[in-house]
C-alpha cells in the first residue's frame, strides 16, 4: 500500500494555527521560542545558529527527514526525551503528513 503524501497547503494552515506562535519558516526568519524551521528537512537536529537548544536535542544525532519529522511531530517529548518543545504533537497521520509536506516545501 503506497503512503499518502501530505498536502502542503493544508500543512501551511496547520503550521499557522499550531506552530507559528513558536516557530518561523521563512528564509532568514527570526528565532522565537523555537528555532526557525526554514530548511529543516535535511538538517541536523539542534543546529540552528543562535538558538538555545536542550542538551537532549543537540545530542540526539537526528537528521531531519520526512520520516524523522513525522515521528517527532507525533509526540515530540517521547521522540526526544528532554526536549523543551511543549507541543503535545499531531495525533492524526494526515495532519503530520500535511505539516511535513509544508516544511519540506520550505526546505
C-alpha positions in Angstrom: 0.0 0.0 0.0 1.5 3.3 -1.1 2.0 6.0 1.5 -0.2 9.1 1.0 1.7 12.3 0.6 0.8 15.4 2.6 -0.9 18.5 1.3 1.4 21.4 1.8 -1.4 24.0 1.6 -3.3 22.2 4.4 0.1 22.0 6.2 0.6 25.7 6.0 -2.8 26.3 7.7 -1.9 23.8 10.4 1.5 25.4 10.8 -0.1 28.8 11.2 -2.6 27.5 13.8 -0.3 25.2 15.8 3.3 26.1 15.2 3.7 29.8 14.2 3.4 31.0 17.8 6.8 29.5 18.5 8.4 29.0 15.0 9.1 30.9 11.8 9.5 29.1 8.4 10.6 31.9 6.0 14.2 32.1 5.0 16.1 34.3 7.4 13.1 34.4 9.8 13.7 35.2 13.4 14.2 32.8 16.3 11.2 32.7 18.6 10.5 30.3 21.5 11.6 27.7 18.9 14.1 27.8 16.1 13.4 28.9 12.5 12.3 25.9 10.5 13.3 27.0 7.0 15.4 24.2 5.6 14.7 21.8 8.4 14.4 18.8 6.0 18.0 17.6 5.6 19.3 19.5 8.6 20.8 18.0 11.8 18.7 18.5 15.0 19.9 21.2 17.3 21.9 23.0 14.6 20.3 26.4 14.0 22.9 29.1 14.9 22.0 31.3 17.8 19.1 29.1 19.2 19.4 27.7 22.7 18.7 24.0 22.4 18.5 21.5 25.2 21.4 19.0 25.6 18.9 16.3 24.6 18.1 17.9 21.3 21.8 18.8 20.4 23.0 15.3 21.3 20.1 13.4 19.7 22.1 12.7 16.5 18.9 13.1 14.4 19.0 14.2 10.8 15.6 15.7 10.0 13.9 13.7 7.2 10.3 13.3 6.2 10.4 10.1 8.3 12.0 11.5 11.4 9.9 14.7 11.4 6.8 12.6 11.1 7.8 10.5 14.2 8.8 13.7 16.1 5.6 15.5 15.4 3.6 12.6 16.6 5.0 13.0 20.2 8.0 15.4 20.5 8.7 14.6 24.2 8.7 10.8 23.5 10.9 11.1 20.4 13.5 13.4 22.1 13.1 13.0 25.9 14.3 16.2 27.5 13.3 18.5 24.6 11.9 21.8 25.7 9.2 21.7 23.0 6.0 21.7 24.9 3.7 20.9 21.9 1.8 17.6 22.5 2.0 16.6 18.9 -0.2 16.0 15.9 -2.0 12.7 16.6 -3.6 12.4 13.1 -1.3 10.9 10.5 -2.8 13.1 7.8 -2.1 16.3 9.8 1.5 15.2 10.3 1.9 14.4 6.6 0.5 17.8 5.7 2.8 19.8 8.1 5.8 17.8 6.9 4.9 18.5 3.3 4.7 22.2 4.1 8.1 22.0 5.9 9.6 20.1 3.0 8.4 22.8 0.6 10.2 25.3 2.7 13.5 23.4 2.8 
